[in-house]
Amino acid sequence: MAKIDVDFLGVKFKNPTVVASGVLGVTGALLKRVVDEFGAGGVTCKSIWFQGHEGHPNPTIICSDHWMLNAVGLPDAGIEKAKEELTWYKENCDGPLIASIVAGTAADFGEIAEEITKINPDIIEVNISCPNVEDELGKPFACDVDDAANVTRQVKKRTNLPVVMKLSPNVANIGQIAKSVVDAGADAICAINTVGPGMAIDIGTGQPILHNKVGGVSGYGIKPIAVKCIFDIAKSVNVPIIGTGGVFTGEDAIELMMAGATLVGIGTAVYYRGKDVFGKVAKEMEDWMDKNGVSDINEIVGKSHKL
Ligand code: DHB
């Protein structure tokens, strides 16, 4: 029997799949189903704002056979509602909980980290890489070494939980950003957030389709970008990585793990392969391991870096 459970920052996951932030992570009840029914090793909730956040008007998501484009605008009911939902989750589900947080300033990131620590999630993930809120925030914090490090320091000051910084692929040198957040105290990295932003135009009207005009690109085609970013991060820093981007199958997950990921986030594939994609991917990983004589999934983490 292939061993597919992994340890990430001292937290045990029954398999390496986690639901990526923003997908299915809305209520405690749905998060519980992601673990208990859909087969994920753990969950990431959607990004929590301190005060709540309106999000963008529709249309917010477009799918094609080859890509998804979204500018949902990080809608959220705020910290009090999130604490309620996540407390319920923790009381009713054993699966590890990664609490994703978002804010408009480094100080606000610290504030919300302190507040969410009170309900004791296993890990805090800091979303500094959403590509769609530039009007409010300027460029994402993850696109600047100093901004990324500053947010990391503010969060680390206000919590004793492990902190994962979620990075953007839309930079010249992601290894350098990874090094700056690790030097500032990050315990782990999640990569990648969506690519772009991109745009789609309705050629009937000649107008951009998304209300926000631009949105983050995800889906199968971004996998090579994710693999390269994870590879660069693993070369640059010595902390565990949640790899995410374009994972649809067990073999995709194995590829990201060979690049250096210990956990694998799945988001867009839910729309293409169904909500039980996590269990399907975990089973496909086991099948691949059996066929290839790998008894413990941990053996393949970072394999592409070894001669
Ligand atoms: C949104 C947030 C993200 O982090 C992302 O990658 C894409 C879209 C959003 O809510 O608009």
py3Dmol code that shows the C-alpha trace and the ligand (Angstrom):
import py3Dmol

protein = """\
ATOM      1  CA  MET A   1       0.000   0.000   0.000  1.00  0.00           C
ATOM      2  CA  ALA A   2       1.516   3.341  -1.045  1.00  0.00           C
ATOM      3  CA  LYS A   3       2.021   5.816   1.812  1.00  0.00           C
ATOM      4  CA  ILE A   4       0.598   9.183   0.793  1.00  0.00           C
ATOM      5  CA  ASP A   5       0.219  11.037   4.086  1.00  0.00           C
ATOM      6  CA  VAL A   6       2.545  14.007   4.566  1.00  0.00           C
ATOM      7  CA  ASP A   7       3.741  16.211   7.396  1.00  0.00           C
ATOM      8  CA  PHE A   8       3.651  19.941   6.676  1.00  0.00           C
ATOM      9  CA  LEU A   9       4.975  22.265   9.373  1.00  0.00           C
ATOM     10  CA  GLY A  10       4.239  19.602  11.979  1.00  0.00           C
ATOM     11  CA  VAL A  11       0.639  19.147  10.784  1.00  0.00           C
ATOM     12  CA  LYS A  12      -0.405  15.746   9.444  1.00  0.00           C
ATOM     13  CA  PHE A  13      -2.340  15.552   6.145  1.00  0.00           C
ATOM     14  CA  LYS A  14      -3.865  12.189   5.117  1.00  0.00           C
ATOM     15  CA  ASN A  15      -2.861  12.916   1.512  1.00  0.00           C
ATOM     16  CA  PRO A  16      -1.062  15.884  -0.139  1.00  0.00           C
ATOM     17  CA  THR A  17      -4.161  17.500  -1.697  1.00  0.00           C
ATOM     18  CA  VAL A  18      -5.687  20.666  -0.252  1.00  0.00           C
ATOM     19  CA  VAL A  19      -8.430  22.842  -1.653  1.00  0.00           C
ATOM     20  CA  ALA A  20      -6.921  26.128  -2.821  1.00  0.00           C
ATOM     21  CA  SER A  21      -8.228  29.333  -1.275  1.00  0.00           C
ATOM     22  CA  GLY A  22     -11.351  30.813  -2.872  1.00  0.00           C
ATOM     23  CA  VAL A  23     -12.793  27.524  -4.096  1.00  0.00           C
ATOM     24  CA  LEU A  24     -15.416  25.686  -1.963  1.00  0.00           C
ATOM     25  CA  GLY A  25     -13.965  27.359   1.131  1.00  0.00           C
ATOM     26  CA  VAL A  26     -16.949  29.501   2.013  1.00  0.00           C
ATOM     27  CA  THR A  27     -18.651  27.844   4.981  1.00  0.00           C
ATOM     28  CA  GLY A  28     -17.565  25.434   7.690  1.00  0.00           C
ATOM     29  CA  ALA A  29     -20.101  22.888   6.448  1.00  0.00           C
ATOM     30  CA  LEU A  30     -18.739  22.954   2.893  1.00  0.00           C
ATOM     31  CA  LEU A  31     -15.128  22.766   4.102  1.00  0.00           C
ATOM     32  CA  LYS A  32     -16.035  19.660   6.121  1.00  0.00           C
ATOM     33  CA  ARG A  33     -17.457  18.009   2.987  1.00  0.00           C
ATOM     34  CA  VAL A  34     -14.212  18.814   1.103  1.00  0.00           C
ATOM     35  CA  VAL A  35     -12.328  16.580   3.562  1.00  0.00           C
ATOM     36  CA  ASP A  36     -14.927  13.979   4.541  1.00  0.00           C
ATOM     37  CA  GLU A  37     -16.683  13.490   1.175  1.00  0.00           C
ATOM     38  CA  PHE A  38     -14.496  14.921  -1.585  1.00  0.00           C
ATOM     39  CA  GLY A  39     -11.253  13.403  -0.325  1.00  0.00           C
ATOM     40  CA  ALA A  40      -8.931  16.364   0.319  1.00  0.00           C
ATOM     41  CA  GLY A  41      -6.081  15.994   2.806  1.00  0.00           C
ATOM     42  CA  GLY A  42      -6.891  19.434   4.219  1.00  0.00           C
ATOM     43  CA  VAL A  43      -8.605  22.727   3.451  1.00  0.00           C
ATOM     44  CA  THR A  44      -7.812  26.365   2.833  1.00  0.00           C
ATOM     45  CA  CYS A  45     -10.697  28.740   3.507  1.00  0.00           C
ATOM     46  CA  LYS A  46     -11.335  31.658   1.190  1.00  0.00           C
ATOM     47  CA  SER A  47      -9.403  34.775   2.087  1.00  0.00           C
ATOM     48  CA  ILE A  48     -10.769  36.574   5.154  1.00  0.00           C
ATOM     49  CA  TRP A  49     -10.872  40.380   5.444  1.00  0.00           C
ATOM     50  CA  PHE A  50     -11.143  42.128   8.793  1.00  0.00           C
ATOM     51  CA  GLN A  51     -14.164  44.242   7.923  1.00  0.00           C
ATOM     52  CA  GLY A  52     -15.782  42.276   5.142  1.00  0.00           C
ATOM     53  CA  HIS A  53     -15.450  43.051   1.483  1.00  0.00           C
ATOM     54  CA  GLU A  54     -17.982  43.548  -1.283  1.00  0.00           C
ATOM     55  CA  GLY A  55     -16.273  41.831  -4.227  1.00  0.00           C
ATOM     56  CA  HIS A  56     -16.854  42.664  -7.898  1.00  0.00           C
ATOM     57  CA  PRO A  57     -20.223  42.669  -9.717  1.00  0.00           C
ATOM     58  CA  ASN A  58     -20.946  39.913 -12.265  1.00  0.00           C
ATOM     59  CA  PRO A  59     -19.698  38.653 -14.603  1.00  0.00           C
ATOM     60  CA  THR A  60     -16.836  37.501 -12.380  1.00  0.00           C
ATOM     61  CA  ILE A  61     -15.795  34.162 -13.927  1.00  0.00           C
ATOM     62  CA  ILE A  62     -15.366  32.904 -17.505  1.00  0.00           C
ATOM     63  CA  CYS A  63     -14.323  29.363 -18.434  1.00  0.00           C
ATOM     64  CA  SER A  64     -13.103  27.981 -21.731  1.00  0.00           C
ATOM     65  CA  ASP A  65     -11.745  24.538 -22.608  1.00  0.00           C
ATOM     66  CA  HIS A  66      -8.245  25.862 -21.965  1.00  0.00           C
ATOM     67  CA  TRP A  67      -8.351  28.450 -19.190  1.00  0.00           C
ATOM     68  CA  MET A  68     -10.425  30.111 -16.517  1.00  0.00           C
ATOM     69  CA  LEU A  69     -10.433  33.840 -15.921  1.00  0.00           C
ATOM     70  CA  ASN A  70     -11.782  35.221 -12.644  1.00  0.00           C
ATOM     71  CA  ALA A  71     -12.151  38.508 -10.861  1.00  0.00           C
ATOM     72  CA  VAL A  72     -14.478  37.671  -8.009  1.00  0.00           C
ATOM     73  CA  GLY A  73     -12.876  40.489  -6.030  1.00  0.00           C
ATOM     74  CA  LEU A  74     -12.380  38.538  -2.794  1.00  0.00           C
ATOM     75  CA  PRO A  75     -15.903  38.963  -1.415  1.00  0.00           C
ATOM     76  CA  ASP A  76     -16.122  38.140   2.279  1.00  0.00           C
ATOM     77  CA  ALA A  77     -18.355  38.756   5.285  1.00  0.00           C
ATOM     78  CA  GLY A  78     -15.455  39.677   7.580  1.00  0.00           C
ATOM     79  CA  ILE A  79     -13.610  38.230  10.552  1.00  0.00           C
ATOM     80  CA  GLU A  80     -16.519  37.619  12.957  1.00  0.00           C
ATOM     81  CA  LYS A  81     -18.449  35.491  10.460  1.00  0.00           C
ATOM     82  CA  ALA A  82     -15.234  33.677   9.470  1.00  0.00           C
ATOM     83  CA  LYS A  83     -14.486  32.865  13.115  1.00  0.00           C
ATOM     84  CA  GLU A  84     -17.976  31.396  13.482  1.00  0.00           C
ATOM     85  CA  GLU A  85     -17.687  29.215  10.353  1.00  0.00           C
ATOM     86  CA  LEU A  86     -14.146  28.048  11.069  1.00  0.00           C
ATOM     87  CA  THR A  87     -14.909  27.292  14.718  1.00  0.00           C
ATOM     88  CA  TRP A  88     -17.783  25.095  13.554  1.00  0.00           C
ATOM     89  CA  TYR A  89     -15.421  23.390  11.098  1.00  0.00           C
ATOM     90  CA  LYS A  90     -12.854  22.688  13.787  1.00  0.00           C
ATOM     91  CA  GLU A  91     -15.466  21.220  16.103  1.00  0.00           C
ATOM     92  CA  ASN A  92     -16.855  18.975  13.387  1.00  0.00           C
ATOM     93  CA  CYS A  93     -13.938  17.955  11.173  1.00  0.00           C
ATOM     94  CA  ASP A  94     -10.468  16.493  11.814  1.00  0.00           C
ATOM     95  CA  GLY A  95      -8.941  17.743   8.546  1.00  0.00           C
ATOM     96  CA  PRO A  96      -6.201  20.366   8.941  1.00  0.00           C
ATOM     97  CA  LEU A  97      -7.356  23.959   8.472  1.00  0.00           C
ATOM     98  CA  ILE A  98      -5.327  26.597   6.644  1.00  0.00           C
ATOM     99  CA  ALA A  99      -6.861  30.039   7.281  1.00  0.00           C
ATOM    100  CA  SER A 100      -6.260  32.430   4.379  1.00  0.00           C
ATOM    101  CA  ILE A 101      -6.182  36.133   5.229  1.00  0.00           C
ATOM    102  CA  VAL A 102      -6.085  39.268   3.082  1.00  0.00           C
ATOM    103  CA  ALA A 103      -5.811  43.002   3.798  1.00  0.00           C
ATOM    104  CA  GLY A 104      -4.991  46.314   2.182  1.00  0.00           C
ATOM    105  CA  THR A 105      -2.087  47.320   4.432  1.00  0.00           C
ATOM    106  CA  ALA A 106       0.715  45.464   6.212  1.00  0.00           C
ATOM    107  CA  ALA A 107      -0.626  46.614   9.599  1.00  0.00           C
ATOM    108  CA  ASP A 108      -4.109  45.272   8.768  1.00  0.00           C
ATOM    109  CA  PHE A 109      -2.576  41.913   7.865  1.00  0.00           C
ATOM    110  CA  GLY A 110      -1.088  41.837  11.377  1.00  0.00           C
ATOM    111  CA  GLU A 111      -4.428  42.735  12.935  1.00  0.00           C
ATOM    112  CA  ILE A 112      -6.347  40.003  11.174  1.00  0.00           C
ATOM    113  CA  ALA A 113      -3.599  37.427  11.860  1.00  0.00           C
ATOM    114  CA  GLU A 114      -3.930  38.155  15.588  1.00  0.00           C
ATOM    115  CA  GLU A 115      -7.708  37.878  15.445  1.00  0.00           C
ATOM    116  CA  ILE A 116      -7.841  34.614  13.465  1.00  0.00           C
ATOM    117  CA  THR A 117      -5.220  33.069  15.775  1.00  0.00           C
ATOM    118  CA  LYS A 118      -7.908  33.137  18.506  1.00  0.00           C
ATOM    119  CA  ILE A 119      -9.787  30.264  16.819  1.00  0.00           C
ATOM    120  CA  ASN A 120      -6.522  28.313  16.398  1.00  0.00           C
ATOM    121  CA  PRO A 121      -6.369  27.205  12.753  1.00  0.00           C
ATOM    122  CA  ASP A 122      -3.443  24.857  12.053  1.00  0.00           C
ATOM    123  CA  ILE A 123      -1.731  27.285   9.688  1.00  0.00           C
ATOM    124  CA  ILE A 124      -2.228  30.874   8.456  1.00  0.00           C
ATOM    125  CA  GLU A 125      -1.866  31.536   4.714  1.00  0.00           C
ATOM    126  CA  VAL A 126      -1.274  35.160   3.798  1.00  0.00           C
ATOM    127  CA  ASN A 127      -2.740  36.155   0.424  1.00  0.00           C
ATOM    128  CA  ILE A 128      -0.449  38.920  -0.816  1.00  0.00           C
ATOM    129  CA  SER A 129      -0.860  37.973  -4.461  1.00  0.00           C
ATOM    130  CA  CYS A 130      -4.457  38.491  -5.660  1.00  0.00           C
ATOM    131  CA  PRO A 131      -4.081  40.126  -9.075  1.00  0.00           C
ATOM    132  CA  ASN A 132      -7.509  41.805  -9.118  1.00  0.00           C
ATOM    133  CA  VAL A 133      -7.593  44.398  -6.403  1.00  0.00           C
ATOM    134  CA  GLU A 134      -5.053  46.791  -7.802  1.00  0.00           C
ATOM    135  CA  ASP A 135      -7.443  49.746  -7.769  1.00  0.00           C
ATOM    136  CA  GLU A 136      -7.614  49.529  -4.006  1.00  0.00           C
ATOM    137  CA  LEU A 137      -4.124  48.318  -3.184  1.00  0.00           C
ATOM    138  CA  GLY A 138      -1.786  49.342  -5.973  1.00  0.00           C
ATOM    139  CA  LYS A 139       0.318  46.404  -7.065  1.00  0.00           C
ATOM    140  CA  PRO A 140       0.131  43.167  -5.054  1.00  0.00           C
ATOM    141  CA  PHE A 141       2.493  43.045  -2.046  1.00  0.00           C
ATOM    142  CA  ALA A 142       3.937  39.834  -3.525  1.00  0.00           C
ATOM    143  CA  CYS A 143       5.350  41.810  -6.476  1.00  0.00           C
ATOM    144  CA  ASP A 144       7.890  43.723  -4.359  1.00  0.00           C
ATOM    145  CA  VAL A 145      10.588  42.218  -2.118  1.00  0.00           C
ATOM    146  CA  ASP A 146      10.256  44.868   0.591  1.00  0.00           C
ATOM    147  CA  ASP A 147       6.440  44.944   0.644  1.00  0.00           C
ATOM    148  CA  ALA A 148       6.290  41.128   0.815  1.00  0.00           C
ATOM    149  CA  ALA A 149       8.815  41.047   3.673  1.00  0.00           C
ATOM    150  CA  ASN A 150       7.037  43.830   5.530  1.00  0.00           C
ATOM    151  CA  VAL A 151       3.691  41.989   5.510  1.00  0.00           C
ATOM    152  CA  THR A 152       5.458  38.818   6.666  1.00  0.00           C
ATOM    153  CA  ARG A 153       7.020  40.641   9.636  1.00  0.00           C
ATOM    154  CA  GLN A 154       3.702  42.226  10.658  1.00  0.00           C
ATOM    155  CA  VAL A 155       1.944  38.848  10.584  1.00  0.00           C
ATOM    156  CA  LYS A 156       4.724  36.982  12.404  1.00  0.00           C
ATOM    157  CA  LYS A 157       4.705  39.618  15.151  1.00  0.00           C
ATOM    158  CA  ARG A 158       1.018  39.009  15.870  1.00  0.00           C
ATOM    159  CA  THR A 159       0.730  35.192  15.782  1.00  0.00           C
ATOM    160  CA  ASN A 160       2.585  32.139  16.989  1.00  0.00           C
ATOM    161  CA  LEU A 161       0.956  29.895  14.356  1.00  0.00           C
ATOM    162  CA  PRO A 162       2.935  28.744  11.315  1.00  0.00           C
ATOM    163  CA  VAL A 163       2.721  31.304   8.500  1.00  0.00           C
ATOM    164  CA  VAL A 164       2.615  30.507   4.776  1.00  0.00           C
ATOM    165  CA  MET A 165       3.111  33.380   2.334  1.00  0.00           C
ATOM    166  CA  LYS A 166       1.197  32.963  -0.951  1.00  0.00           C
ATOM    167  CA  LEU A 167       3.286  34.311  -3.816  1.00  0.00           C
ATOM    168  CA  SER A 168       2.527  35.619  -7.284  1.00  0.00           C
ATOM    169  CA  PRO A 169       3.993  34.188 -10.490  1.00  0.00           C
ATOM    170  CA  ASN A 170       3.797  37.652 -12.043  1.00  0.00           C
ATOM    171  CA  VAL A 171       7.303  38.717 -11.055  1.00  0.00           C
ATOM    172  CA  ALA A 172      10.726  38.619 -12.662  1.00  0.00           C
ATOM    173  CA  ASN A 173      12.369  36.514  -9.926  1.00  0.00           C
ATOM    174  CA  ILE A 174      10.093  34.557  -7.580  1.00  0.00           C
ATOM    175  CA  GLY A 175      13.101  32.974  -5.844  1.00  0.00           C
ATOM    176  CA  GLN A 176      14.145  36.424  -4.669  1.00  0.00           C
ATOM    177  CA  ILE A 177      10.664  37.185  -3.272  1.00  0.00           C
ATOM    178  CA  ALA A 178      10.659  33.797  -1.532  1.00  0.00           C
ATOM    179  CA  LYS A 179      14.022  34.559   0.063  1.00  0.00           C
ATOM    180  CA  SER A 180      12.823  37.945   1.296  1.00  0.00           C
ATOM    181  CA  VAL A 181       9.733  36.492   3.021  1.00  0.00           C
ATOM    182  CA  VAL A 182      11.676  33.602   4.539  1.00  0.00           C
ATOM    183  CA  ASP A 183      14.313  36.009   5.840  1.00  0.00           C
ATOM    184  CA  ALA A 184      11.410  37.989   7.367  1.00  0.00           C
ATOM    185  CA  GLY A 185      10.194  34.873   9.204  1.00  0.00           C
ATOM    186  CA  ALA A 186       7.849  32.990   6.836  1.00  0.00           C
ATOM    187  CA  ASP A 187       7.572  29.308   7.775  1.00  0.00           C
ATOM    188  CA  ALA A 188       6.508  28.154   4.312  1.00  0.00           C
ATOM    189  CA  ILE A 189       5.544  29.339   0.836  1.00  0.00           C
ATOM    190  CA  CYS A 190       2.438  28.733  -1.269  1.00  0.00           C
ATOM    191  CA  ALA A 191       2.877  29.181  -5.023  1.00  0.00           C
ATOM    192  CA  ILE A 192       1.396  30.117  -7.338  1.00  0.00           C
ATOM    193  CA  ASN A 193      -1.559  32.477  -7.251  1.00  0.00           C
ATOM    194  CA  THR A 194      -3.223  33.143 -10.607  1.00  0.00           C
ATOM    195  CA  VAL A 195      -1.340  34.367 -13.653  1.00  0.00           C
ATOM    196  CA  GLY A 196      -1.683  37.685 -15.427  1.00  0.00           C
ATOM    197  CA  PRO A 197      -4.076  39.339 -15.028  1.00  0.00           C
ATOM    198  CA  GLY A 198      -5.624  38.426 -18.358  1.00  0.00           C
ATOM    199  CA  MET A 199      -8.583  39.735 -20.348  1.00  0.00           C
ATOM    200  CA  ALA A 200     -11.244  38.295 -22.644  1.00  0.00           C
ATOM    201  CA  ILE A 201     -13.258  40.429 -25.081  1.00  0.00           C
ATOM    202  CA  ASP A 202     -16.734  39.630 -26.408  1.00  0.00           C
ATOM    203  CA  ILE A 203     -16.179  40.104 -30.151  1.00  0.00           C
ATOM    204  CA  GLY A 204     -19.920  40.719 -30.589  1.00  0.00           C
ATOM    205  CA  THR A 205     -19.862  43.875 -28.489  1.00  0.00           C
ATOM    206  CA  GLY A 206     -16.128  44.565 -28.608  1.00  0.00           C
ATOM    207  CA  GLN A 207     -16.134  44.934 -24.809  1.00  0.00           C
ATOM    208  CA  PRO A 208     -14.230  43.092 -22.063  1.00  0.00           C
ATOM    209  CA  ILE A 209     -16.433  40.300 -20.670  1.00  0.00           C
ATOM    210  CA  LEU A 210     -15.535  40.528 -16.978  1.00  0.00           C
ATOM    211  CA  HIS A 211     -17.055  43.442 -15.109  1.00  0.00           C
ATOM    212  CA  ASN A 212     -13.601  44.078 -13.655  1.00  0.00           C
ATOM    213  CA  LYS A 213     -12.253  43.877 -17.237  1.00  0.00           C
ATOM    214  CA  VAL A 214      -9.216  41.849 -16.087  1.00  0.00           C
ATOM    215  CA  GLY A 215      -8.939  38.678 -14.040  1.00  0.00           C
ATOM    216  CA  GLY A 216      -6.506  36.030 -12.814  1.00  0.00           C
ATOM    217  CA  VAL A 217      -5.802  33.213 -15.284  1.00  0.00           C
ATOM    218  CA  SER A 218      -5.909  29.640 -13.989  1.00  0.00           C
ATOM    219  CA  GLY A 219      -6.390  26.155 -15.377  1.00  0.00           C
ATOM    220  CA  TYR A 220      -4.354  23.469 -17.049  1.00  0.00           C
ATOM    221  CA  GLY A 221      -2.190  25.824 -19.119  1.00  0.00           C
ATOM    222  CA  ILE A 222      -0.595  27.496 -16.088  1.00  0.00           C
ATOM    223  CA  LYS A 223       0.935  24.240 -14.813  1.00  0.00           C
ATOM    224  CA  PRO A 224       4.358  24.768 -16.442  1.00  0.00           C
ATOM    225  CA  ILE A 225       4.537  28.227 -14.864  1.00  0.00           C
ATOM    226  CA  ALA A 226       3.689  26.734 -11.460  1.00  0.00           C
ATOM    227  CA  VAL A 227       6.294  23.993 -11.868  1.00  0.00           C
ATOM    228  CA  LYS A 228       9.010  26.519 -12.786  1.00  0.00           C
ATOM    229  CA  CYS A 229       8.088  28.851  -9.895  1.00  0.00           C
ATOM    230  CA  ILE A 230       8.061  25.985  -7.364  1.00  0.00           C
ATOM    231  CA  PHE A 231      11.404  24.750  -8.730  1.00  0.00           C
ATOM    232  CA  ASP A 232      12.911  28.250  -8.354  1.00  0.00           C
ATOM    233  CA  ILE A 233      11.525  28.675  -4.819  1.00  0.00           C
ATOM    234  CA  ALA A 234      12.841  25.268  -3.716  1.00  0.00           C
ATOM    235  CA  LYS A 235      16.258  26.233  -5.066  1.00  0.00           C
ATOM    236  CA  SER A 236      16.211  29.568  -3.269  1.00  0.00           C
ATOM    237  CA  VAL A 237      14.866  28.706   0.218  1.00  0.00           C
ATOM    238  CA  ASN A 238      14.725  25.759   2.564  1.00  0.00           C
ATOM    239  CA  VAL A 239      11.094  25.811   3.757  1.00  0.00           C
ATOM    240  CA  PRO A 240       8.175  23.560   2.762  1.00  0.00           C
ATOM    241  CA  ILE A 241       6.005  24.562  -0.195  1.00  0.00           C
ATOM    242  CA  ILE A 242       2.321  24.291  -1.034  1.00  0.00           C
ATOM    243  CA  GLY A 243       2.408  23.938  -4.820  1.00  0.00           C
ATOM    244  CA  THR A 244      -0.666  25.003  -6.732  1.00  0.00           C
ATOM    245  CA  GLY A 245      -1.466  25.840 -10.354  1.00  0.00           C
ATOM    246  CA  GLY A 246      -2.930  23.691 -13.117  1.00  0.00           C
ATOM    247  CA  VAL A 247      -3.233  20.459 -11.139  1.00  0.00           C
ATOM    248  CA  PHE A 248      -5.944  18.243 -12.640  1.00  0.00           C
ATOM    249  CA  THR A 249      -4.572  14.709 -12.148  1.00  0.00           C
ATOM    250  CA  GLY A 250      -2.429  12.648  -9.803  1.00  0.00           C
ATOM    251  CA  GLU A 251       0.432  12.869 -12.292  1.00  0.00           C
ATOM    252  CA  ASP A 252       0.179  16.684 -12.263  1.00  0.00           C
ATOM    253  CA  ALA A 253       0.378  16.629  -8.451  1.00  0.00           C
ATOM    254  CA  ILE A 254       3.446  14.379  -8.606  1.00  0.00           C
ATOM    255  CA  GLU A 255       5.095  16.789 -11.048  1.00  0.00           C
ATOM    256  CA  LEU A 256       4.613  19.743  -8.661  1.00  0.00           C
ATOM    257  CA  MET A 257       5.937  17.620  -5.786  1.00  0.00           C
ATOM    258  CA  MET A 258       9.026  16.684  -7.779  1.00  0.00           C
ATOM    259  CA  ALA A 259       9.590  20.419  -8.318  1.00  0.00           C
ATOM    260  CA  GLY A 260       9.591  20.843  -4.522  1.00  0.00           C
ATOM    261  CA  ALA A 261       6.009  20.927  -3.184  1.00  0.00           C
ATOM    262  CA  THR A 262       4.950  18.915  -0.126  1.00  0.00           C
ATOM    263  CA  LEU A 263       1.250  19.817  -0.378  1.00  0.00           C
ATOM    264  CA  VAL A 264      -0.650  20.404  -3.629  1.00  0.00           C
ATOM    265  CA  GLY A 265      -3.472  22.932  -3.919  1.00  0.00           C
ATOM    266  CA  ILE A 266      -6.350  22.210  -6.288  1.00  0.00           C
ATOM    267  CA  GLY A 267      -8.854  24.880  -7.296  1.00  0.00           C
ATOM    268  CA  THR A 268      -9.877  25.317 -10.915  1.00  0.00           C
ATOM    269  CA  ALA A 269      -9.936  21.541 -11.558  1.00  0.00           C
ATOM    270  CA  VAL A 270     -13.012  21.328  -9.319  1.00  0.00           C
ATOM    271  CA  TYR A 271     -14.978  22.937 -12.153  1.00  0.00           C
ATOM    272  CA  TYR A 272     -13.633  20.544 -14.785  1.00  0.00           C
ATOM    273  CA  ARG A 273     -13.393  17.202 -12.901  1.00  0.00           C
ATOM    274  CA  GLY A 274     -16.041  17.662 -10.202  1.00  0.00           C
ATOM    275  CA  LYS A 275     -15.907  18.363  -6.500  1.00  0.00           C
ATOM    276  CA  ASP A 276     -14.474  14.925  -5.669  1.00  0.00           C
ATOM    277  CA  VAL A 277     -11.351  15.768  -7.720  1.00  0.00           C
ATOM    278  CA  PHE A 278      -9.279  15.614  -4.494  1.00  0.00           C
ATOM    279  CA  GLY A 279     -10.027  11.928  -3.880  1.00  0.00           C
ATOM    280  CA  LYS A 280      -9.541  11.189  -7.590  1.00  0.00           C
ATOM    281  CA  VAL A 281      -6.131  12.895  -7.606  1.00  0.00           C
ATOM    282  CA  ALA A 282      -5.056  11.094  -4.399  1.00  0.00           C
ATOM    283  CA  LYS A 283      -6.071   7.725  -5.903  1.00  0.00           C
ATOM    284  CA  GLU A 284      -4.218   8.510  -9.133  1.00  0.00           C
ATOM    285  CA  MET A 285      -1.122   9.376  -7.096  1.00  0.00           C
ATOM    286  CA  GLU A 286      -1.323   5.979  -5.376  1.00  0.00           C
ATOM    287  CA  ASP A 287      -1.771   4.194  -8.713  1.00  0.00           C
ATOM    288  CA  TRP A 288       1.266   6.005 -10.131  1.00  0.00           C
ATOM    289  CA  MET A 289       3.327   5.105  -7.073  1.00  0.00           C
ATOM    290  CA  ASP A 290       2.332   1.421  -7.276  1.00  0.00           C
ATOM    291  CA  LYS A 291       3.241   1.326 -10.976  1.00  0.00           C
ATOM    292  CA  ASN A 292       6.562   3.046 -10.388  1.00  0.00           C
ATOM    293  CA  GLY A 293       7.670   1.280  -7.216  1.00  0.00           C
ATOM    294  CA  VAL A 294       7.441   4.339  -4.955  1.00  0.00           C
ATOM    295  CA  SER A 295       6.268   3.295  -1.489  1.00  0.00           C
ATOM    296  CA  ASP A 296       6.300   6.692   0.273  1.00  0.00           C
ATOM    297  CA  ILE A 297       5.182   9.923  -1.453  1.00  0.00           C
ATOM    298  CA  ASN A 298       7.715  11.881   0.603  1.00  0.00           C
ATOM    299  CA  GLU A 299      10.496  10.242  -1.460  1.00  0.00           C
ATOM    300  CA  ILE A 300       9.538  12.259  -4.546  1.00  0.00           C
ATOM    301  CA  VAL A 301       9.429  15.723  -2.932  1.00  0.00           C
ATOM    302  CA  GLY A 302      12.121  17.819  -4.634  1.00  0.00           C
ATOM    303  CA  LYS A 303      13.252  14.891  -6.812  1.00  0.00           C
ATOM    304  CA  SER A 304      13.953  17.177  -9.770  1.00  0.00           C
ATOM    305  CA  HIS A 305      16.679  18.903  -7.738  1.00  0.00           C
ATOM    306  CA  LYS A 306      18.572  15.691  -7.058  1.00  0.00           C
ATOM    307  CA  LEU A 307      21.030  14.089  -9.472  1.00  0.00           C
TER     308      LEU A 307
END
"""
ligand_1 = """\
11
DHB
C -9.269 36.630 -6.977
C -8.373 36.403 -5.950
C -7.208 35.745 -6.214
O -6.256 35.497 -5.247
C -6.968 35.295 -7.511
O -5.825 34.643 -7.756
C -7.848 35.525 -8.517
C -9.020 36.197 -8.246
C -10.503 37.395 -6.734
O -11.169 37.166 -5.714
O -10.841 38.244 -7.555
"""
view = py3Dmol.view(width=600, height=400)
view.addModel(protein, "pdb")
view.setStyle({"model": 0}, {"cartoon": {"style": "trace"}})
view.addModel(ligand_1, "xyz")
view.setStyle({"model": 1}, {"stick": {}})
view.zoomTo()
view.show()
